[in-house]
């Protein structure tokens, strides 16, 4: 678990000693390939949910016909509104005091819900219990997917016992905590889970655990993988600025907010920092080498530094599938990081505009305060003269 109970922590409503009443919410958009396996895993839990709600976000791939095969409630949205809105609709469509979120491209381990409820009951102040991805994919579609799933498992496993960003692929939240947090921000199409975590009230803890696992069917081709990394990273700078603004206003506090604020880089461990720096420099060297070929000599050094920074992950890749896969994973990991760095760079202008807007607002407020103070002094002076 993650640290001691926060000051003022109390057990959430719905976590008594009797049988836990859990509703499962599954947001879905065009996941017909995995949806059947997902629902089979939900209905095969050792602790059976009392409600299962699938929110179909305007799918076009036959997902709704698959849902009809199962004894679950289907809520259909006529317009695609994104996962944040779908999860909010799912919570509004059920009534159990505990809500377990499951992504439709995953399949839970058979004891996932039972383990999550046990952790929720076992710790004072626990407001969220989130699982991690298993090291092997739900469906093995080749080396790109195998790499991606292995790294997601590795990265999430390292968050166990530490403060971390929120992940809603397999997460249990008491309804009262969800309500107190304000639900998901439906304006966000990506990063909505991290953003939710920054608003989790300080009296609650987020517990990341490897006792709750789910198998994930991830992206299985290189171009979509790099595009996904780029698009997700592009939204991060603006989200960090937004979190920083809310921190300054006192709306969000604590380590989870720091993880999504402008100081996030400083909170990364040394290996993660080195990975970002070496991949960023590798990206910069590419165009420079076109005009100054000698710059290409830096590439082997940068690659060696990147591999050294990710030695622990590459050892896991070796244990999972051997030397060939570890070598492939190293190359894919470097490409993935360069796409991430490029996305962060592309998102900086929007973040800069937001920062400038914040500065302008502060200046206007300061000018208004100065003007008010000057006016007050003039009034007092006139009163004194009279």
BATORVEX-281365 format. One record per residue (C-alpha): residue in three letters; residue number from 1; x, z, y. Coordinates in Angstrom, 2 decimals, decimal comma, always signed. Layout:
<pts>
  code  pos       xx       zz       yy
   ALA  NUM        X        Z        Y
...
</pts>
This chain:
<pts>
  code  pos       xx       zz       yy
   UNK    1    +0,00    +0,00    +0,00
   UNK    2    +0,93    -0,37    +3,63
   UNK    3    +2,16    +2,83    +5,25
   UNK    4    +0,31    +6,05    +5,96
   UNK    5    -3,32    +6,26    +6,99
   UNK    6    -3,79    +5,53   +10,70
   UNK    7    -4,89    +8,41   +12,99
   UNK    8    -8,63    +8,94   +12,77
   UNK    9    -8,90    +6,89    +9,58
   UNK   10   -12,08    +7,38    +7,55
   UNK   11   -13,29    +5,78    +4,31
   UNK   12   -15,51    +2,76    +5,10
   UNK   13   -19,19    +2,86    +4,18
   UNK   14   -19,94    +1,36    +0,77
   UNK   15   -16,94    +2,82    -1,04
   UNK   16   -18,50    +5,67    -2,98
   UNK   17   -17,91    +6,95    -6,49
   UNK   18   -20,79    +5,00    -8,03
   UNK   19   -20,94    +1,37    -9,05
   UNK   20   -19,55    -0,82    -6,27
   UNK   21   -21,94    -3,42    -4,86
   UNK   22   -19,88    -6,47    -4,00
   UNK   23   -20,99    -9,81    -2,60
   UNK   24   -18,72   -12,81    -3,02
   UNK   25   -18,60   -15,40    -0,23
   UNK   26   -17,18   -18,84    -1,04
   UNK   27   -16,77   -21,30    +1,86
   UNK   28   -16,53   -24,88    +0,59
   UNK   29   -15,81   -28,30    +1,98
   UNK   30   -15,20   -31,19    -0,41
   UNK   31   -13,63   -29,11    -3,19
   UNK   32   -15,57   -30,57    -6,10
   UNK   33   -12,34   -30,76    -8,10
   UNK   34   -11,88   -26,98    -8,14
   UNK   35   -15,30   -25,55    -7,34
   UNK   36   -16,45   -25,22   -10,95
   UNK   37   -13,30   -23,33   -11,93
   UNK   38   -13,70   -21,14    -8,85
   UNK   39   -17,28   -20,16    -9,63
   UNK   40   -16,52   -19,62   -13,32
   UNK   41   -13,80   -17,17   -12,30
   UNK   42   -16,14   -15,36    -9,90
   UNK   43   -18,91   -15,00   -12,49
   UNK   44   -16,41   -13,95   -15,16
   UNK   45   -15,17   -10,87   -13,28
   UNK   46   -14,75    -7,55   -15,08
   UNK   47   -16,64    -6,03   -12,14
   UNK   48   -19,53    -8,43   -11,64
   UNK   49   -20,61    -9,16    -8,07
   UNK   50   -24,25    -8,43    -7,21
   UNK   51   -24,43   -11,51    -4,96
   UNK   52   -22,54   -14,81    -4,84
   UNK   53   -23,03   -17,01    -1,79
   UNK   54   -21,53   -20,50    -1,52
   UNK   55   -21,60   -21,95    +1,99
   UNK   56   -21,23   -25,71    +1,75
   UNK   57   -19,80   -27,01    +5,01
   UNK   58   -21,35   -30,52    +4,93
   UNK   59   -19,47   -31,72    +1,82
   UNK   60   -19,74   -35,36    +0,74
   UNK   61   -18,15   -35,15    -2,72
   UNK   62   -20,90   -33,78    -4,96
   UNK   63   -20,01   -30,13    -4,42
   UNK   64   -23,64   -29,09    -4,05
   UNK   65   -24,54   -30,54    -7,46
   UNK   66   -21,80   -28,41    -9,02
   UNK   67   -23,04   -25,26    -7,30
   UNK   68   -26,53   -25,96    -8,70
   UNK   69   -25,14   -25,40   -12,21
   UNK   70   -24,50   -21,71   -11,46
   UNK   71   -26,74   -18,68   -10,72
   UNK   72   -25,54   -18,37    -7,13
   UNK   73   -27,06   -18,80    -3,68
   UNK   74   -26,24   -22,04    -1,89
   UNK   75   -26,30   -22,26    +1,90
   UNK   76   -25,92   -25,81    +3,21
   UNK   77   -24,62   -26,62    +6,68
   UNK   78   -25,65   -30,05    +7,96
   UNK   79   -22,58   -30,32   +10,21
   UNK   80   -19,02   -29,39    +9,32
   UNK   81   -18,16   -26,32   +11,38
   UNK   82   -14,96   -25,13    +9,72
   UNK   83   -14,05   -22,20    +7,45
   UNK   84   -14,48   -19,52   +10,13
   UNK   85   -18,13   -20,43   +10,71
   UNK   86   -18,76   -20,87    +6,98
   UNK   87   -17,46   -17,37    +6,23
   UNK   88   -19,56   -15,86    +9,02
   UNK   89   -22,66   -17,61    +7,66
   UNK   90   -21,85   -16,34    +4,17
   UNK   91   -21,63   -12,74    +5,34
   UNK   92   -24,91   -13,11    +7,22
   UNK   93   -26,53   -14,50    +4,05
   UNK   94   -25,78   -11,50    +1,82
   UNK   95   -26,45    -7,78    +2,06
   UNK   96   -24,01    -5,90    -0,21
   UNK   97   -21,83    -3,32    +1,57
   UNK   98   -18,60    -4,88    +0,25
   UNK   99   -17,72    -8,55    +0,78
   UNK  100   -15,09   -10,38    -1,28
   UNK  101   -13,95   -13,71    +0,18
   UNK  102   -12,81   -16,43    -2,21
   UNK  103   -11,55   -19,89    -1,24
   UNK  104   -13,17   -22,70    -3,21
   UNK  105    -9,81   -24,22    -4,22
   UNK  106    -8,78   -21,05    -6,05
   UNK  107    -9,69   -19,25    -9,28
   UNK  108    -9,50   -15,46    -9,45
   UNK  109    -7,82   -13,43   -12,16
   UNK  110   -10,58   -11,80   -14,23
   UNK  111    -9,93    -8,30   -12,82
   UNK  112    -9,39    -9,30    -9,17
   UNK  113   -12,54    -7,72    -7,73
   UNK  114   -12,23    -4,57    -9,83
   UNK  115    -8,60    -4,09    -8,75
   UNK  116    -9,46    -4,65    -5,09
   UNK  117   -12,31    -2,10    -5,20
   UNK  118   -10,01    +0,42    -6,89
   UNK  119    -7,44    +0,06    -4,12
   UNK  120   -10,13    +0,33    -1,45
   UNK  121   -11,41    +3,54    -3,01
   UNK  122    -7,95    +4,95    -3,58
   UNK  123    -6,66    +4,98    -0,02
   UNK  124    -8,02    +6,59    +3,14
   UNK  125    -8,24    +4,16    +6,03
   UNK  126    -8,05    +0,98    +3,94
   UNK  127   -10,11    -1,66    +5,74
   UNK  128    -8,97    -4,80    +3,92
   UNK  129    -7,49    -5,52    +0,49
   UNK  130    -5,99    -8,97    +0,14
   UNK  131    -4,48   -10,54    -2,94
   UNK  132    -1,68   -13,05    -3,37
   UNK  133    -1,37   -16,45    -5,02
   UNK  134    -0,20   -16,67    -8,62
   UNK  135    +3,11   -18,54    -9,10
   UNK  136    +1,53   -21,41   -11,04
   UNK  137    -1,10   -23,80    -9,61
   UNK  138    -4,71   -23,92   -10,73
   UNK  139    -4,22   -27,56   -11,76
   UNK  140    -0,69   -28,84   -12,15
   UNK  141    -0,55   -32,07   -10,13
   UNK  142    +3,20   -32,53    -9,84
   UNK  143    +6,34   -31,16    -8,19
   UNK  144    +5,03   -31,08    -4,60
   UNK  145    +2,15   -28,82    -5,54
   UNK  146    +4,32   -26,74    -7,87
   UNK  147    +6,77   -26,15    -5,00
   UNK  148    +4,06   -25,28    -2,52
   UNK  149    +2,29   -22,81    -4,81
   UNK  150    +5,57   -21,20    -5,89
   UNK  151    +6,59   -20,64    -2,28
   UNK  152    +3,18   -19,29    -1,27
   UNK  153    +3,45   -16,84    -4,17
   UNK  154    +6,98   -15,87    -3,17
   UNK  155    +6,12   -15,42    +0,51
   UNK  156    +2,95   -13,44    -0,11
   UNK  157    +4,59   -11,25    -2,76
   UNK  158    +7,15   -10,21    -0,15
   UNK  159    +4,33    -8,92    +2,07
   UNK  160    +3,21    -6,36    -0,52
   UNK  161    +3,68    -2,91    +0,95
   UNK  162    +4,31    -4,25    +4,49
   UNK  163    +2,23    -5,10    +7,53
   UNK  164    +1,28    -8,76    +7,26
   UNK  165    -1,02   -11,42    +8,58
   UNK  166    -4,45   -11,72    +7,03
   UNK  167    -5,20   -14,16    +4,18
   UNK  168    -8,78   -14,71    +3,01
   UNK  169    -8,21   -16,65    -0,22
   UNK  170    -8,95   -13,46    -2,21
   UNK  171    -9,80   -10,58    +0,10
   UNK  172   -12,16    -7,61    +0,00
   UNK  173   -13,60    -6,27    +3,28
   UNK  174   -16,32    -3,64    +3,72
   UNK  175   -19,20    -5,07    +5,72
   UNK  176   -18,88    -2,37    +8,38
   UNK  177   -15,23    -3,28    +8,91
   UNK  178   -16,08    -6,98    +9,16
   UNK  179   -18,75    -6,17   +11,74
   UNK  180   -16,46    -3,85   +13,70
   UNK  181   -13,83    -6,59   +13,82
   UNK  182   -16,34    -9,08   +15,18
   UNK  183   -16,28   -11,66   +12,39
   UNK  184   -14,25   -14,87   +12,51
   UNK  185   -13,62   -16,80   +15,70
   UNK  186   -15,58   -20,00   +15,08
   UNK  187   -13,62   -21,88   +17,73
   UNK  188   -10,63   -21,93   +15,38
   UNK  189   -10,25   -24,54   +12,66
   UNK  190    -6,94   -23,11   +11,50
   UNK  191    -5,30   -19,72   +11,78
   UNK  192    -8,70   -18,02   +11,82
   UNK  193    -7,63   -15,53    +9,15
   UNK  194    -4,48   -14,47   +11,02
   UNK  195    -6,48   -14,15   +14,22
   UNK  196    -9,09   -11,98   +12,46
   UNK  197    -6,31    -9,66   +11,30
   UNK  198    -5,11    -9,06   +14,86
   UNK  199    -8,55    -7,68   +15,75
   UNK  200    -8,89    -5,34   +12,76
   UNK  201    -9,51    -1,92   +14,38
   UNK  202    -6,44    +0,29   +14,41
   UNK  203    -8,13    +2,99   +12,32
   UNK  204    -8,06    +0,64    +9,32
   UNK  205    -5,16    -0,55    +7,19
   UNK  206    -4,68    -3,99    +5,69
   UNK  207    -3,32    -3,67    +2,15
   UNK  208    -1,61    -6,68    +0,56
   UNK  209    -1,33    -6,27    -3,21
   UNK  210    -0,04    -8,18    -6,21
   UNK  211    -2,65    -6,44    -8,37
   UNK  212    -5,16    -8,99    -7,04
   UNK  213    -4,16   -12,57    -7,84
   UNK  214    -5,70   -16,00    -7,64
   UNK  215    -4,50   -19,43    -8,75
   UNK  216    -4,46   -22,05    -6,03
   UNK  217    -4,88   -25,82    -6,16
   UNK  218    -2,69   -26,82    -3,24
   UNK  219    -1,70   -30,10    -1,62
   UNK  220    +0,08   -32,32    -4,17
   UNK  221    +1,60   -35,17    -2,11
   UNK  222    +4,49   -35,06    +0,34
   UNK  223    +2,89   -36,73    +3,38
   UNK  224    -0,22   -34,49    +3,38
   UNK  225    +2,00   -31,44    +2,85
   UNK  226    +4,13   -32,25    +5,89
   UNK  227    +1,07   -33,13    +7,97
   UNK  228    -0,57   -29,82    +7,04
   UNK  229    +2,55   -27,87    +7,99
   UNK  230    +2,82   -29,73   +11,30
   UNK  231    -0,85   -29,29   +12,27
   UNK  232    -0,93   -25,60   +11,36
   UNK  233    +2,29   -24,89   +13,24
   UNK  234    +1,07   -26,76   +16,31
   UNK  235    -1,74   -24,23   +16,80
   UNK  236    +0,54   -21,18   +16,53
   UNK  237    +2,12   -21,05   +20,03
   UNK  238    -1,24   -21,08   +21,82
   UNK  239    -2,61   -18,47   +19,39
   UNK  240    +0,45   -16,30   +20,04
   UNK  241    -0,08   -16,53   +23,80
   UNK  242    -3,74   -15,66   +23,33
   UNK  243    -2,84   -12,61   +21,24
   UNK  244    -0,23   -11,57   +23,82
   UNK  245    -2,89   -11,78   +26,55
   UNK  246    -5,24    -9,59   +24,52
   UNK  247    -2,42    -7,13   +23,81
   UNK  248    -1,78    -6,76   +27,53
   UNK  249    -5,47    -6,17   +28,09
   UNK  250    -5,51    -3,50   +25,36
   UNK  251    -7,97    -5,46   +23,20
   UNK  252    -5,58    -5,60   +20,23
   UNK  253    -2,71    -3,29   +19,32
   UNK  254    -0,32    -2,49   +16,50
   UNK  255    +1,97    -4,35   +14,13
   UNK  256    -0,60    -6,92   +12,98
   UNK  257    -1,07    -8,06   +16,57
   UNK  258    +2,71    -8,22   +17,01
   UNK  259    +2,90   -10,54   +14,00
   UNK  260    +0,72   -13,09   +15,82
   UNK  261    +2,08   -12,53   +19,34
   UNK  262    +4,95   -14,17   +21,23
   UNK  263    +7,38   -11,67   +19,72
   UNK  264    +6,68   -12,86   +16,17
   UNK  265   +10,12   -14,41   +15,65
   UNK  266   +11,82   -11,05   +16,24
   UNK  267    +9,70    -9,51   +13,48
   UNK  268   +10,79   -12,06   +10,87
   UNK  269   +13,50   -10,98    +8,45
   UNK  270   +16,99   -12,43    +8,79
   UNK  271   +16,53   -15,09    +6,09
   UNK  272   +13,31   -16,38    +7,66
   UNK  273   +14,96   -16,52   +11,08
   UNK  274   +17,95   -18,41    +9,66
   UNK  275   +15,62   -20,86    +7,89
   UNK  276   +13,87   -21,70   +11,16
   UNK  277   +17,11   -22,04   +13,12
   UNK  278   +18,89   -24,26   +10,58
   UNK  279   +15,87   -26,51   +10,05
   UNK  280   +15,37   -26,81   +13,83
   UNK  281   +19,01   -27,78   +14,33
   UNK  282   +18,77   -30,25   +11,43
   UNK  283   +15,81   -31,86   +13,18
   UNK  284   +17,73   -32,09   +16,45
   UNK  285   +20,83   -33,55   +14,77
   UNK  286   +18,89   -36,56   +13,43
   UNK  287   +18,34   -38,39   +16,77
   UNK  288   +21,68   -37,18   +18,15
   UNK  289   +23,53   -38,70   +15,18
   UNK  290   +22,09   -42,13   +16,07
   UNK  291   +24,15   -42,09   +19,29
   UNK  292   +27,00   -39,83   +18,18
   UNK  293   +27,63   -40,35   +14,44
   UNK  294   +30,03   -37,41   +14,35
   UNK  295   +27,01   -35,11   +14,79
   UNK  296   +25,97   -36,03   +11,24
   UNK  297   +28,87   -33,90   +10,03
   UNK  298   +26,82   -30,85   +10,97
   UNK  299   +24,18   -31,72    +8,41
   UNK  300   +26,00   -30,38    +5,30
   UNK  301   +26,71   -27,12    +7,12
   UNK  302   +23,08   -26,76    +8,20
   UNK  303   +21,77   -27,58    +4,73
   UNK  304   +24,16   -25,06    +3,17
   UNK  305   +22,96   -22,43    +5,63
   UNK  306   +19,33   -23,24    +4,85
   UNK  307   +19,91   -23,02    +1,09
   UNK  308   +21,74   -19,70    +1,49
   UNK  309   +18,85   -18,31    +3,55
   UNK  310   +16,40   -19,29    +0,79
   UNK  311   +18,48   -18,31    -2,21
   UNK  312   +15,93   -15,74    -3,41
   UNK  313   +13,10   -18,27    -3,43
   UNK  314   +15,25   -20,90    -5,13
   UNK  315   +16,14   -18,42    -7,86
   UNK  316   +12,42   -17,93    -8,45
   UNK  317   +11,98   -21,73    -8,62
   UNK  318   +14,76   -21,87   -11,20
   UNK  319   +13,13   -19,15   -13,32
   UNK  320    +9,77   -20,91   -13,14
   UNK  321   +10,78   -24,47   -14,04
   UNK  322   +14,54   -24,86   -14,34
   UNK  323   +17,42   -26,30   -12,33
   UNK  324   +15,80   -29,66   -11,60
   UNK  325   +12,78   -28,03   -10,05
   UNK  326   +14,94   -25,64    -8,01
   UNK  327   +16,81   -28,63    -6,54
   UNK  328   +13,54   -30,43    -5,79
   UNK  329   +12,12   -27,26    -4,23
   UNK  330   +15,17   -26,96    -1,96
   UNK  331   +14,64   -30,47    -0,59
   UNK  332   +10,89   -30,04    -0,17
   UNK  333   +11,39   -26,67    +1,48
   UNK  334   +13,76   -28,12    +4,07
   UNK  335   +11,36   -30,98    +4,84
   UNK  336    +8,48   -28,53    +5,07
   UNK  337   +10,39   -26,37    +7,53
   UNK  338   +11,35   -29,33    +9,72
   UNK  339    +7,65   -30,30    +9,89
   UNK  340    +6,83   -26,70   +10,82
   UNK  341    +9,46   -26,64   +13,57
   UNK  342    +8,23   -30,00   +14,90
   UNK  343    +4,69   -28,63   +15,01
   UNK  344    +5,80   -25,50   +16,86
   UNK  345    +7,60   -27,71   +19,38
   UNK  346    +4,52   -29,90   +19,84
   UNK  347    +2,39   -26,81   +20,44
   UNK  348    +4,67   -25,36   +23,14
   UNK  349    +3,29   -27,40   +26,10
   UNK  350    -0,23   -26,10   +25,48
   UNK  351    +1,13   -22,57   +25,18
   UNK  352    +3,12   -23,03   +28,38
   UNK  353    -0,02   -24,10   +30,23
   UNK  354    -1,78   -20,99   +28,94
   UNK  355    +1,12   -18,80   +30,10
   UNK  356    +1,13   -20,42   +33,55
   UNK  357    -2,61   -19,86   +33,75
   UNK  358    -2,06   -16,18   +32,93
   UNK  359    +0,59   -15,93   +35,65
   UNK  360    -1,76   -17,59   +38,14
   UNK  361    -4,55   -15,15   +37,28
   UNK  362    -2,20   -12,19   +37,70
   UNK  363    -1,00   -13,55   +41,06
   UNK  364    -4,56   -14,07   +42,28
   UNK  365    -5,51   -10,54   +41,28
   UNK  366    -2,40    -9,19   +42,98
   UNK  367    -3,14   -11,16   +46,16
   UNK  368    -6,74    -9,96   +46,13
   UNK  369    -5,58    -6,37   +45,68
   UNK  370    -3,08    -6,75   +48,53
   UNK  371    -5,77    -8,25   +50,78
   UNK  372    -8,16    -5,43   +49,95
   UNK  373    -5,47    -2,86   +50,67
   UNK  374    -4,65    -4,53   +54,03
   UNK  375    -8,33    -4,60   +54,98
   UNK  376    -8,69    -0,94   +54,07
   UNK  377    -5,70    -0,05   +56,25
   UNK  378    -7,19    -1,96   +59,20
   UNK  379   -10,50    -0,16   +58,80
   UNK  380    -8,76    +3,21   +58,73
   UNK  381    -6,73    +2,26   +61,81
   UNK  382    -9,87    +1,29   +63,72
   UNK  383   -11,55    +4,55   +62,73
   UNK  384    -8,52    +6,51   +63,88
   UNK  385    -8,50    +4,74   +67,28
   UNK  386   -12,18    +5,42   +67,77
</pts>
